[in-house]
């Protein structure tokens, strides 16, 4: 039974990395007139209150978006992401945080389409409610995203961004994302695939990037943000990473500029740092 609720972690350091990259990938796709699709395998609720409910209990956003909120020295690319969050808080007070589907919907163009999957019964209902006014541009399915995307690839426009970011509360997620990416590349080799993973003191987590690199993928980019030294008790997430298949050629240079800034602002101790690597050749 699924128990994970992203609302507890909304706006934390992992969301900052994931959503900053999401904006950059969508901006890149928007450079061509041809419509594109955004496909989200684990969409969550779409919107999160930070001043009440689950997010207020842990207040993880204070160590993430909260540290960027009032900064005046944001790199231009990072400022694009923060501006999307600010558009949801027009009074200047950080009270709400947008999930991946909301950020995508605000960043994509009118001709683009969104296909959102969420299996958790409560979050899927919230997702439906949050996008009920979006019309046919956004289709929400209360279904398993791993299986659901098979029917969508390749999309009619042959241009798409697929975000795969499960909760990893089930160890099978590590195997599932490898299989999902391998299958996706068979069906739609030219798509952009963005896979998020947590940095945990768990073998499956530490081995995942190397397993992804060994897949039959011609072009990839891997970036990780570590915010602190792993806990002595072995629990908790000390960072996260993103593995991008078919990344924009400009993304590496963007990350070379932005990642040191994120380490400086989001780092919690001397163990903070980042890694950035791309496929050979």
Backbone as JSON, one array per atom type, in Angstrom:
{
  "sequence": "XXXXXXXXXXXXXXXXXXXXXXXXXXXXXXXXXXXXXXXXXXXXXXXXXXXXXXXXXXXXXXXXXXXXXXXXXXXXXXXXXXXXXXXXXXXXXXXXXXXXXXXXXXXXXXXXXXXXXXXXXXXXXXXXXXXXXXXXXXXXXXXXXXXXXXXXXXXXXXXXXXXXXXXXXXXXXXXXXXXXXXXXXXXXXXXXXXXXXXXXXXXXXXXXXXXXXXXXXXXXXXXXXXXXXXXXXXXXXXXXXXXXXXXXXXXXXXXXXXXXXXXXXXXXXXXXXXXXXXXXX",
  "N": [[0.84, -1.2, 0.0], [0.57, 2.2, -0.86], [2.15, 4.82, 0.88], [3.61, 7.12, 0.89], [3.76, 10.66, 0.91], [4.27, 13.46, -0.9], [3.9, 15.99, 0.01], [4.99, 16.34, 2.57], [7.62, 16.93, 2.03], [7.74, 19.01, 0.29], [9.22, 21.54, -1.66], [11.81, 21.24, -0.72], [15.46, 20.78, -0.68], [15.89, 18.85, -2.66], [13.7, 19.19, -4.35], [14.3, 21.73, -5.29], [16.58, 21.28, -6.93], [15.5, 19.43, -8.8], [13.29, 20.85, -9.91], [14.38, 23.24, -10.86], [15.96, 22.2, -12.92], [13.9, 21.09, -14.45], [12.55, 23.35, -15.45], [14.58, 24.38, -17.09], [14.8, 22.33, -19.04], [12.28, 22.35, -20.23], [12.2, 24.94, -21.28], [14.13, 24.66, -23.24], [12.92, 22.79, -25.0], [10.89, 24.39, -25.88], [11.99, 26.04, -27.78], [11.57, 25.33, -30.38], [8.92, 25.46, -32.8], [7.21, 23.28, -33.04], [4.76, 21.39, -31.31], [5.13, 19.99, -27.99], [5.19, 17.25, -25.65], [4.64, 16.77, -22.16], [5.31, 14.34, -19.88], [4.54, 12.81, -16.91], [5.41, 10.47, -14.6], [4.98, 10.1, -11.88], [3.19, 12.12, -10.52], [2.22, 13.32, -8.19], [0.42, 15.59, -6.01], [0.41, 18.03, -7.22], [0.12, 20.72, -6.3], [1.1, 22.42, -3.29], [0.47, 23.36, 0.05], [2.42, 25.37, 2.13], [2.19, 26.53, 4.55], [0.56, 25.1, 6.18], [-0.81, 21.9, 7.23], [0.74, 18.89, 5.97], [3.28, 19.8, 4.93], [3.99, 21.81, 6.7], [4.61, 20.47, 9.02], [7.18, 19.21, 8.88], [8.59, 21.19, 7.62], [10.53, 21.29, 5.57], [10.96, 22.87, 3.42], [12.16, 25.19, 4.26], [14.84, 24.73, 4.19], [15.29, 24.6, 1.57], [13.69, 25.93, -1.03], [13.11, 28.07, 0.58], [15.55, 29.21, 1.26], [16.3, 30.43, -1.04], [14.41, 32.23, -1.65], [14.36, 35.05, -1.01], [16.69, 35.96, -2.07], [18.89, 38.13, -3.82], [20.83, 37.69, -5.63], [20.6, 35.66, -7.48], [21.61, 33.33, -9.98], [20.83, 33.76, -13.46], [19.45, 31.6, -14.73], [18.59, 30.07, -12.59], [16.96, 31.9, -11.38], [14.77, 31.92, -13.09], [13.34, 29.61, -12.4], [12.73, 30.2, -9.69], [11.09, 32.37, -10.08], [8.8, 31.22, -11.14], [7.8, 29.96, -8.86], [7.34, 32.23, -7.33], [5.25, 33.37, -8.77], [3.12, 31.94, -7.9], [2.8, 32.89, -5.42], [1.81, 35.68, -5.09], [1.68, 37.77, -3.25], [4.14, 37.95, -2.14], [4.79, 36.46, 0.07], [5.95, 33.37, 1.1], [3.94, 30.83, 0.8], [2.87, 28.75, -0.63], [3.72, 25.97, -2.72], [4.69, 24.88, -5.94], [4.23, 21.72, -7.5], [5.92, 19.37, -9.71], [4.14, 18.95, -12.03], [2.63, 21.31, -12.02], [4.54, 23.33, -12.32], [5.47, 22.58, -14.86], [3.13, 22.99, -16.36], [2.83, 25.75, -16.19], [5.09, 26.61, -17.47], [5.24, 25.45, -19.99], [3.97, 25.87, -23.38], [0.87, 27.05, -24.89], [0.17, 25.28, -26.94], [1.31, 22.91, -26.21], [1.18, 19.69, -24.5], [0.11, 17.93, -21.54], [0.53, 14.93, -19.73], [-0.38, 13.24, -17.01], [0.38, 11.05, -14.38], [-0.68, 9.47, -11.4], [-0.67, 7.31, -8.75], [-1.35, 7.11, -6.05], [-4.23, 7.23, -4.15], [-5.37, 9.45, -2.72], [-3.71, 11.63, -3.46], [-4.02, 11.56, -6.24], [-6.66, 12.36, -6.54], [-6.49, 14.98, -5.57], [-4.78, 15.99, -7.49], [-6.38, 15.84, -9.78], [-8.32, 17.73, -9.03], [-6.74, 20.06, -8.88], [-6.13, 20.52, -11.51], [-8.49, 20.75, -12.86], [-9.54, 22.84, -14.32], [-8.0, 23.04, -16.54], [-8.67, 21.88, -18.92], [-8.62, 19.93, -21.98], [-5.97, 20.0, -22.49], [-4.47, 19.07, -20.41], [-4.25, 15.88, -19.14], [-5.15, 13.78, -16.58], [-4.39, 10.78, -14.95], [-5.35, 8.29, -12.73], [-3.31, 6.13, -12.17], [-0.74, 3.61, -12.65], [2.25, 4.97, -13.42], [4.55, 3.86, -14.57], [3.6, 1.77, -16.18], [1.73, 3.16, -17.63], [2.96, 5.02, -19.39], [3.75, 3.59, -21.57], [1.79, 3.44, -23.51], [1.87, 5.96, -24.52], [4.17, 6.57, -25.84], [5.8, 6.55, -28.96], [5.01, 10.11, -28.69], [2.52, 11.96, -30.6], [3.71, 14.28, -31.74], [6.35, 13.66, -31.74], [8.08, 14.81, -29.95], [9.09, 15.2, -26.68], [9.21, 15.42, -23.08], [9.96, 13.31, -20.52], [9.35, 12.8, -17.2], [10.56, 10.99, -14.52], [10.13, 10.22, -11.36], [9.88, 8.55, -8.8], [8.88, 7.71, -5.38], [10.62, 6.0, -4.14], [10.06, 4.5, -1.92], [9.53, 1.9, -2.08], [11.67, -0.69, -2.76], [11.62, -1.84, -5.23], [11.31, 0.19, -7.0], [13.8, 1.04, -7.91], [14.57, -0.92, -9.7], [12.42, -0.75, -11.43], [12.61, 1.8, -12.65], [14.87, 1.55, -14.22], [14.03, -0.41, -16.04], [11.86, 0.92, -17.16], [13.06, 3.12, -18.4], [14.73, 1.82, -20.26], [12.82, 0.54, -21.84], [11.4, 2.78, -22.72], [13.31, 4.07, -24.31], [13.5, 2.27, -26.38], [11.02, 2.54, -27.59], [10.91, 5.27, -28.11], [13.41, 6.83, -28.91], [14.48, 9.38, -29.18], [13.47, 11.08, -27.32], [13.5, 13.29, -24.41], [14.52, 12.25, -21.3], [14.12, 12.49, -17.87], [15.37, 11.53, -14.87], [14.91, 11.35, -11.46], [16.6, 10.84, -8.35], [17.08, 9.87, -4.89], [19.77, 10.66, -2.63], [20.8, 8.35, -0.54], [21.81, 6.38, 2.31], [22.01, 3.72, 1.21], [22.43, 0.78, -0.59], [21.16, 0.39, -3.09], [20.58, 3.0, -3.89], [23.11, 4.27, -4.12], [24.25, 2.79, -6.16], [22.69, 3.21, -8.36], [23.18, 5.42, -10.31], [25.44, 4.43, -11.79], [24.37, 2.13, -12.9], [22.45, 3.24, -14.58], [24.08, 4.53, -16.41], [25.09, 2.39, -17.79], [23.12, 1.56, -19.46], [21.73, 1.31, -22.8], [22.28, 4.04, -23.94], [22.95, 6.88, -25.79], [23.54, 9.58, -25.26], [23.93, 11.31, -22.28], [23.49, 13.08, -19.16], [24.6, 13.58, -15.89], [23.88, 14.83, -12.77], [24.44, 15.73, -9.41], [23.45, 16.87, -6.18], [24.74, 17.3, -3.11], [23.84, 18.03, 0.11], [24.8, 17.84, 2.65], [26.75, 16.12, 5.21], [26.31, 12.62, 5.43], [23.98, 11.22, 7.79], [24.88, 9.98, 11.02], [23.4, 7.85, 12.03], [22.54, 6.64, 9.76], [20.15, 7.23, 8.54], [17.82, 9.2, 6.58], [17.86, 11.69, 3.91], [20.58, 12.91, 2.23], [21.08, 14.32, 0.0], [20.48, 14.62, -3.57], [19.96, 13.45, -6.96], [19.99, 13.93, -10.56], [19.42, 12.28, -13.57], [19.82, 12.74, -16.87], [18.65, 11.9, -19.99], [19.47, 12.35, -23.37], [20.19, 15.17, -23.14], [19.88, 18.8, -23.36], [22.32, 20.56, -25.28], [23.35, 22.78, -24.11], [23.05, 22.49, -21.41], [25.04, 21.46, -19.68], [26.95, 23.54, -19.36], [25.34, 25.45, -18.15], [24.79, 24.21, -15.69], [27.38, 24.08, -14.65], [27.71, 26.67, -13.91], [25.59, 27.18, -12.12], [25.48, 25.15, -10.11], [27.67, 25.4, -8.16], [26.75, 27.66, -6.83], [24.33, 26.72, -5.71], [25.35, 24.84, -3.93], [26.68, 26.53, -2.16], [24.54, 28.04, -1.11], [22.55, 26.2, -0.29], [23.94, 24.29, 1.07], [24.61, 22.49, 4.07], [26.65, 21.76, 5.76], [30.2, 20.98, 5.95], [30.23, 18.82, 4.31], [28.83, 19.3, 2.03], [28.38, 19.46, -1.54], [28.83, 19.03, -5.13], [28.33, 16.97, -8.06], [29.1, 16.58, -11.48], [28.72, 15.2, -14.59], [29.09, 13.91, -17.92], [28.11, 11.9, -20.77], [30.65, 9.99, -22.44], [32.45, 11.45, -25.13]],
  "CA": [[0.0, 0.0, 0.0], [1.36, 3.42, -0.94], [1.99, 5.7, 2.03], [4.41, 8.32, 0.7], [3.08, 11.9, 0.51], [5.32, 14.43, -1.18], [3.62, 17.23, 0.73], [5.91, 16.45, 3.7], [8.94, 17.34, 1.57], [7.57, 20.02, -0.77], [10.09, 22.71, -1.64], [13.1, 20.99, -0.08], [16.61, 20.92, -1.57], [15.72, 17.96, -3.81], [12.76, 19.86, -5.25], [15.01, 22.84, -5.94], [17.39, 20.73, -8.03], [14.62, 18.82, -9.8], [12.42, 21.82, -10.59], [15.26, 24.13, -11.62], [16.28, 21.47, -14.15], [12.67, 20.94, -15.22], [12.33, 24.6, -16.18], [15.58, 24.48, -18.15], [14.49, 21.37, -20.08], [11.09, 22.81, -20.95], [12.59, 26.11, -22.07], [14.85, 24.16, -24.4], [11.95, 22.22, -25.92], [10.07, 25.47, -26.41], [12.69, 26.81, -28.8], [11.02, 24.96, -31.68], [7.48, 25.69, -32.86], [6.47, 22.03, -32.95], [4.28, 21.11, -29.96], [5.79, 18.92, -27.26], [4.43, 16.65, -24.54], [5.27, 16.55, -20.86], [4.75, 13.13, -19.31], [5.0, 12.7, -15.52], [5.0, 9.15, -14.12], [4.63, 10.16, -10.46], [2.92, 13.55, -10.52], [1.86, 13.86, -6.88], [-0.82, 16.37, -5.94], [0.52, 19.17, -8.13], [0.26, 21.96, -5.53], [1.27, 22.12, -1.87], [0.47, 24.46, 1.01], [3.59, 25.32, 3.0], [1.86, 27.13, 5.85], [-0.42, 24.26, 6.87], [-0.82, 20.5, 6.87], [1.93, 18.05, 5.96], [4.53, 20.54, 4.71], [4.32, 22.61, 7.89], [5.11, 19.59, 10.08], [8.64, 19.04, 8.75], [9.12, 22.48, 7.14], [11.76, 21.06, 4.81], [11.12, 23.95, 2.44], [13.02, 26.25, 4.81], [16.21, 24.38, 3.81], [15.3, 24.52, 0.12], [13.23, 27.16, -1.67], [13.14, 29.15, 1.57], [16.87, 29.85, 1.25], [16.45, 31.17, -2.3], [13.23, 33.08, -1.83], [14.62, 36.5, -0.93], [18.03, 36.26, -2.57], [18.95, 39.1, -4.93], [22.0, 37.37, -6.44], [20.35, 34.39, -8.15], [21.98, 33.2, -11.39], [19.65, 34.0, -14.29], [18.71, 30.37, -14.99], [17.93, 29.69, -11.34], [15.91, 32.9, -11.15], [13.59, 31.51, -13.87], [12.59, 28.67, -11.56], [12.2, 30.89, -8.51], [10.01, 33.25, -10.53], [7.6, 30.39, -11.25], [7.29, 29.8, -7.5], [6.82, 33.53, -6.91], [3.97, 33.62, -9.43], [2.11, 31.26, -7.1], [2.74, 33.62, -4.15], [1.88, 37.06, -5.58], [1.82, 38.76, -2.17], [5.52, 37.96, -1.7], [4.98, 35.58, 1.22], [6.06, 31.98, 0.63], [2.91, 30.03, 1.45], [2.5, 27.63, -1.49], [4.8, 25.5, -3.57], [4.19, 24.11, -7.07], [4.88, 20.47, -7.84], [6.42, 19.28, -11.08], [3.15, 19.19, -13.08], [2.22, 22.72, -12.03], [5.66, 24.07, -12.94], [5.44, 22.28, -16.28], [1.96, 23.62, -16.97], [3.07, 27.19, -16.25], [6.27, 26.87, -18.3], [4.95, 25.01, -21.34], [3.17, 26.77, -24.2], [-0.53, 26.65, -25.04], [0.05, 24.16, -27.88], [1.91, 21.72, -25.63], [0.24, 18.84, -23.78], [0.6, 17.28, -20.33], [-0.08, 13.66, -19.37], [0.05, 13.08, -15.63], [0.0, 9.81, -13.7], [-0.49, 9.4, -9.95], [-1.33, 6.1, -8.27], [-1.86, 7.3, -4.69], [-5.64, 7.61, -4.31], [-5.64, 10.81, -2.22], [-3.0, 12.61, -4.28], [-4.59, 11.59, -7.59], [-7.87, 13.19, -6.48], [-6.04, 16.36, -5.47], [-4.22, 16.34, -8.8], [-7.54, 16.09, -10.64], [-8.92, 19.0, -8.61], [-5.85, 21.17, -9.18], [-6.05, 20.75, -12.95], [-9.82, 20.56, -13.45], [-9.85, 23.93, -15.23], [-7.0, 23.08, -17.61], [-9.24, 21.37, -20.15], [-8.03, 18.74, -22.6], [-4.52, 20.16, -22.56], [-3.9, 18.26, -19.33], [-5.0, 14.66, -18.82], [-4.69, 13.15, -15.35], [-4.81, 9.4, -14.81], [-5.06, 7.63, -11.45], [-2.78, 4.87, -12.68], [0.69, 3.35, -12.53], [2.95, 5.69, -14.48], [5.49, 2.97, -15.26], [2.87, 1.06, -17.23], [0.93, 4.1, -18.42], [3.65, 5.75, -20.45], [3.98, 2.74, -22.74], [0.79, 3.75, -24.53], [2.05, 7.35, -24.97], [5.44, 6.73, -26.56], [6.17, 7.97, -29.07], [3.88, 11.02, -28.8], [2.25, 12.35, -32.0], [4.63, 15.32, -32.22], [7.71, 13.12, -31.66], [8.89, 15.65, -29.07], [8.53, 15.04, -25.33], [10.01, 15.31, -21.87], [9.39, 12.34, -19.59], [9.92, 12.9, -15.85], [10.37, 9.78, -13.72], [10.65, 10.51, -10.01], [9.13, 7.83, -7.77], [9.24, 8.0, -3.99], [11.63, 5.03, -3.71], [9.69, 3.85, -0.66], [9.56, 0.49, -2.45], [12.96, -0.96, -3.41], [11.39, -2.22, -6.63], [11.39, 1.39, -7.84], [15.12, 1.11, -8.54], [14.52, -1.81, -10.87], [11.38, -0.28, -12.34], [13.0, 2.95, -13.47], [15.8, 1.04, -15.23], [13.24, -1.08, -17.06], [11.03, 1.93, -17.82], [13.91, 3.9, -19.3], [15.15, 0.96, -21.36], [11.66, 0.36, -22.71], [11.1, 4.06, -23.34], [14.29, 4.34, -25.36], [13.15, 1.4, -27.51], [9.84, 3.09, -28.24], [11.05, 6.69, -28.42], [14.83, 7.02, -28.6], [14.88, 10.78, -29.27], [12.86, 11.86, -26.25], [14.3, 13.67, -23.24], [14.08, 11.56, -20.09], [14.74, 13.04, -16.66], [15.14, 10.63, -13.75], [15.36, 11.87, -10.17], [16.81, 9.81, -7.33], [17.58, 10.4, -3.62], [21.03, 10.16, -2.08], [20.54, 7.68, 0.73], [22.82, 5.4, 2.69], [21.4, 2.47, 0.78], [23.18, 0.28, -1.75], [20.41, 0.62, -4.33], [20.69, 4.41, -4.25], [24.48, 4.6, -4.53], [24.59, 2.06, -7.38], [21.78, 3.54, -9.45], [23.78, 6.18, -11.42], [26.29, 3.58, -12.64], [23.48, 1.23, -13.66], [21.84, 4.04, -15.63], [25.1, 4.79, -17.43], [25.35, 1.17, -18.56], [22.03, 1.32, -20.4], [22.05, 1.66, -24.19], [21.93, 5.45, -24.1], [24.06, 7.55, -26.46], [23.85, 10.88, -24.66], [23.35, 11.51, -20.96], [24.11, 14.0, -18.22], [24.3, 13.22, -14.51], [24.23, 15.88, -11.81], [23.95, 15.47, -8.05], [23.66, 17.92, -5.17], [24.82, 16.81, -1.74], [23.71, 19.21, 0.97], [25.46, 17.68, 3.94], [27.34, 14.84, 5.57], [25.3, 11.62, 5.8], [23.74, 11.09, 9.23], [25.58, 8.88, 11.68], [22.48, 6.73, 12.21], [22.26, 6.03, 8.46], [18.82, 7.57, 8.04], [17.65, 10.52, 5.99], [18.38, 11.99, 2.58], [21.6, 13.95, 2.33], [21.21, 14.96, -1.3], [19.71, 13.97, -4.63], [20.58, 13.56, -8.27], [19.17, 13.85, -11.76], [20.06, 11.65, -14.72], [19.1, 13.24, -18.04], [18.94, 11.25, -21.27], [19.34, 13.31, -24.48], [20.14, 16.51, -22.54], [20.25, 19.94, -24.22], [23.78, 20.72, -25.33], [23.7, 23.93, -23.28], [22.75, 22.24, -20.0], [26.27, 21.25, -18.91], [27.53, 24.84, -19.0], [24.42, 26.07, -17.19], [24.99, 23.58, -14.39], [28.7, 24.48, -14.15], [27.55, 27.99, -13.3], [24.58, 27.23, -11.06], [25.67, 24.19, -9.03], [28.44, 25.95, -7.04], [25.87, 28.58, -6.09], [23.41, 25.93, -4.91], [26.11, 24.26, -2.83], [26.93, 27.6, -1.2], [23.31, 28.52, -0.47], [21.78, 25.11, 0.3], [24.81, 23.42, 1.85], [24.35, 22.51, 5.51], [27.9, 21.6, 6.48], [31.36, 20.82, 5.07], [30.02, 17.69, 3.41], [28.07, 19.71, 0.85], [29.11, 19.49, -2.78], [28.06, 18.59, -6.3], [29.04, 16.21, -9.09], [28.55, 16.83, -12.81], [29.4, 14.39, -15.58], [28.34, 13.65, -19.14], [28.52, 10.7, -21.51], [31.9, 10.16, -23.2], [32.33, 11.86, -26.52]],
  "C": [[0.87, 1.24, 0.0], [1.08, 4.32, 0.26], [2.69, 7.03, 1.85], [3.54, 9.49, 0.27], [4.15, 12.97, 0.32], [5.11, 15.74, -0.43], [4.55, 17.43, 1.93], [7.24, 17.08, 3.29], [8.9, 18.46, 0.54], [8.52, 21.2, -0.58], [11.44, 22.48, -1.0], [14.24, 21.07, -1.11], [16.5, 20.03, -2.8], [14.76, 18.56, -4.83], [13.44, 21.01, -5.98], [15.81, 22.33, -7.13], [16.49, 20.22, -9.15], [13.85, 19.88, -10.6], [13.2, 22.89, -11.34], [15.61, 23.48, -12.96], [15.05, 21.32, -15.05], [12.39, 22.19, -16.06], [13.32, 24.73, -17.33], [15.26, 23.55, -19.32], [13.28, 21.81, -20.9], [11.39, 24.04, -21.79], [13.31, 25.67, -23.34], [13.88, 23.6, -25.43], [11.1, 23.3, -26.58], [10.73, 26.31, -27.47], [12.21, 26.48, -30.21], [9.5, 25.12, -31.66], [6.66, 24.43, -32.68], [6.02, 21.76, -31.51], [5.08, 19.98, -29.31], [4.87, 18.42, -26.15], [5.3, 16.62, -23.29], [4.56, 15.38, -20.22], [5.37, 12.92, -17.93], [4.5, 11.39, -14.94], [4.53, 9.14, -12.67], [4.34, 11.63, -10.11], [2.61, 14.14, -9.15], [0.56, 14.62, -6.93], [-0.79, 17.6, -6.82], [0.75, 20.5, -7.44], [0.31, 21.62, -4.05], [1.23, 23.39, -1.03], [1.68, 24.3, 1.93], [3.29, 25.82, 4.41], [0.83, 26.32, 6.63], [-0.21, 22.81, 6.48], [0.55, 19.83, 6.9], [3.23, 18.85, 5.87], [4.96, 21.33, 5.94], [4.94, 21.76, 8.99], [6.62, 19.46, 10.05], [9.34, 20.32, 8.31], [10.44, 22.32, 6.39], [12.0, 22.17, 3.78], [12.02, 25.06, 2.95], [14.49, 25.99, 4.48], [16.36, 24.27, 2.29], [14.91, 25.85, -0.5], [13.26, 28.34, -0.71], [14.46, 29.89, 1.6], [17.11, 30.67, -0.02], [15.45, 32.3, -2.43], [13.52, 34.57, -1.9], [15.99, 36.89, -1.45], [17.95, 37.21, -3.77], [20.08, 38.76, -5.91], [21.84, 36.04, -7.2], [20.92, 34.4, -9.57], [20.71, 33.25, -12.25], [18.82, 32.74, -14.49], [17.97, 29.89, -13.74], [16.79, 30.64, -11.02], [14.65, 32.56, -11.93], [12.71, 30.58, -13.05], [11.96, 29.37, -10.37], [11.04, 31.79, -8.9], [8.71, 32.47, -10.71], [6.97, 30.18, -9.88], [6.69, 31.11, -7.01], [5.48, 33.84, -7.54], [2.81, 32.96, -8.69], [1.91, 31.95, -5.75], [2.82, 35.12, -4.44], [2.02, 38.12, -4.49], [3.23, 38.79, -1.6], [5.82, 37.11, -0.49], [4.94, 34.14, 0.74], [5.09, 31.09, 1.4], [2.52, 28.79, 0.64], [3.67, 27.25, -2.38], [4.23, 24.65, -4.7], [4.96, 22.81, -7.26], [5.3, 20.46, -9.29], [5.35, 19.54, -12.14], [2.7, 20.64, -13.16], [3.31, 23.58, -12.68], [5.67, 23.84, -14.44], [4.3, 23.0, -16.98], [2.18, 25.12, -17.14], [4.19, 27.54, -17.23], [6.05, 26.47, -19.76], [4.07, 26.03, -22.08], [1.75, 26.22, -24.37], [-0.69, 25.42, -25.94], [0.62, 22.86, -27.34], [0.89, 20.95, -24.78], [0.9, 18.17, -22.58], [-0.18, 16.01, -20.08], [0.48, 13.26, -18.02], [-0.49, 11.79, -15.02], [0.25, 9.94, -12.2], [-1.33, 8.25, -9.41], [-1.94, 6.25, -6.88], [-3.27, 7.88, -4.77], [-5.93, 9.05, -3.86], [-4.97, 11.86, -3.1], [-3.57, 12.68, -5.7], [-5.87, 12.42, -7.61], [-7.51, 14.67, -6.38], [-5.49, 16.85, -6.8], [-5.35, 16.66, -9.78], [-8.15, 17.44, -10.32], [-8.06, 20.19, -9.03], [-5.76, 21.49, -10.67], [-7.42, 20.64, -13.64], [-10.16, 21.65, -14.47], [-8.92, 23.98, -16.44], [-7.52, 22.55, -18.95], [-8.48, 20.16, -20.69], [-6.51, 18.83, -22.75], [-3.81, 19.29, -21.53], [-4.81, 17.06, -19.07], [-4.35, 14.0, -17.61], [-5.24, 11.74, -15.27], [-4.39, 8.86, -13.45], [-4.57, 6.22, -11.78], [-1.28, 4.79, -12.43], [1.42, 4.0, -13.71], [3.93, 4.84, -15.24], [4.8, 2.28, -16.44], [2.18, 2.05, -18.18], [1.66, 4.75, -19.56], [3.89, 4.9, -21.69], [3.02, 3.07, -23.87], [0.99, 5.14, -25.13], [3.29, 7.55, -25.82], [5.45, 5.92, -27.86], [4.93, 8.86, -29.15], [3.69, 11.47, -30.25], [3.26, 13.35, -32.57], [6.08, 14.85, -32.28], [8.65, 14.03, -30.86], [8.28, 15.56, -27.67], [9.62, 15.05, -24.28], [9.28, 14.36, -20.94], [10.11, 12.48, -18.25], [9.55, 11.65, -15.07], [10.98, 10.03, -12.35], [9.78, 9.86, -8.93], [9.63, 8.18, -6.37], [10.37, 7.12, -3.49], [11.34, 4.48, -2.33], [9.66, 2.33, -0.84], [10.86, 0.24, -3.22], [12.8, -1.38, -4.87], [11.45, -1.02, -7.56], [12.73, 1.48, -8.56], [15.18, 0.23, -9.79], [13.54, -1.28, -11.91], [11.83, 0.88, -13.22], [14.01, 2.53, -14.54], [15.04, 0.4, -16.38], [12.42, -0.07, -17.85], [11.86, 2.76, -18.8], [14.35, 3.06, -20.5], [14.0, 0.76, -22.35], [11.31, 1.65, -23.44], [12.04, 4.38, -24.48], [14.04, 3.46, -26.59], [12.0, 1.99, -28.3], [10.07, 4.5, -28.79], [12.46, 7.14, -28.05], [15.24, 8.48, -28.56], [14.26, 11.65, -28.19], [13.86, 12.27, -25.19], [13.69, 12.98, -22.03], [14.85, 12.12, -18.9], [14.37, 12.15, -15.48], [15.73, 11.23, -12.48], [15.59, 10.69, -9.21], [17.34, 10.47, -6.05], [18.96, 9.86, -3.3], [20.75, 9.65, -0.67], [21.69, 6.74, 1.06], [22.24, 3.99, 2.47], [22.1, 2.04, -0.5], [22.48, 0.59, -3.06], [20.55, 2.05, -4.82], [22.08, 4.74, -4.79], [24.86, 3.94, -5.85], [23.78, 2.51, -8.58], [22.43, 4.34, -10.58], [24.63, 5.32, -12.35], [25.45, 2.62, -13.46], [22.81, 1.98, -14.8], [22.83, 4.29, -16.77], [25.35, 3.57, -18.32], [24.22, 0.81, -19.52], [22.45, 1.78, -21.8], [21.57, 3.07, -24.5], [23.14, 6.17, -24.7], [24.5, 8.82, -25.73], [23.16, 11.03, -23.32], [24.13, 12.55, -20.17], [23.66, 13.6, -16.82], [24.78, 14.34, -13.59], [23.66, 15.5, -10.45], [24.31, 16.63, -7.14], [23.61, 17.27, -3.8], [24.79, 18.01, -0.81], [24.4, 19.06, 2.31], [26.04, 16.29, 4.13], [26.25, 13.84, 5.94], [25.19, 11.45, 7.31], [24.44, 9.86, 9.79], [24.7, 7.65, 11.8], [22.08, 6.07, 10.89], [20.93, 6.39, 7.86], [18.83, 8.96, 7.39], [18.31, 10.66, 4.63], [19.36, 13.14, 2.68], [21.86, 14.65, 1.0], [20.34, 14.24, -2.31], [20.43, 14.17, -5.96], [19.56, 13.49, -9.39], [20.01, 13.23, -12.88], [19.23, 12.0, -15.94], [19.56, 12.5, -19.29], [18.6, 12.22, -22.4], [19.23, 14.75, -23.95], [20.4, 17.6, -23.58], [21.75, 20.16, -24.18], [24.25, 21.87, -24.44], [23.64, 23.63, -21.78], [24.01, 22.09, -19.15], [26.86, 22.58, -18.45], [26.65, 25.58, -18.0], [24.65, 25.52, -15.79], [26.36, 23.92, -13.81], [28.62, 25.83, -13.45], [26.68, 27.94, -12.06], [24.91, 26.32, -9.88], [26.55, 24.71, -7.89], [27.62, 26.91, -6.18], [24.91, 27.8, -5.19], [24.12, 25.28, -3.73], [26.34, 25.31, -1.74], [25.67, 27.97, -0.41], [22.55, 27.41, 0.26], [22.62, 24.17, 1.16], [24.6, 23.6, 3.34], [25.6, 22.32, 6.36], [29.02, 21.36, 5.47], [31.23, 19.66, 4.11], [29.26, 18.04, 2.15], [28.97, 19.77, -0.39], [28.24, 19.08, -3.95], [28.96, 17.77, -7.2], [28.33, 16.46, -10.41], [29.36, 16.05, -13.82], [28.48, 14.15, -16.78], [28.88, 12.42, -19.84], [29.79, 10.96, -22.3], [31.63, 10.57, -24.64], [31.24, 12.85, -26.75]]
}
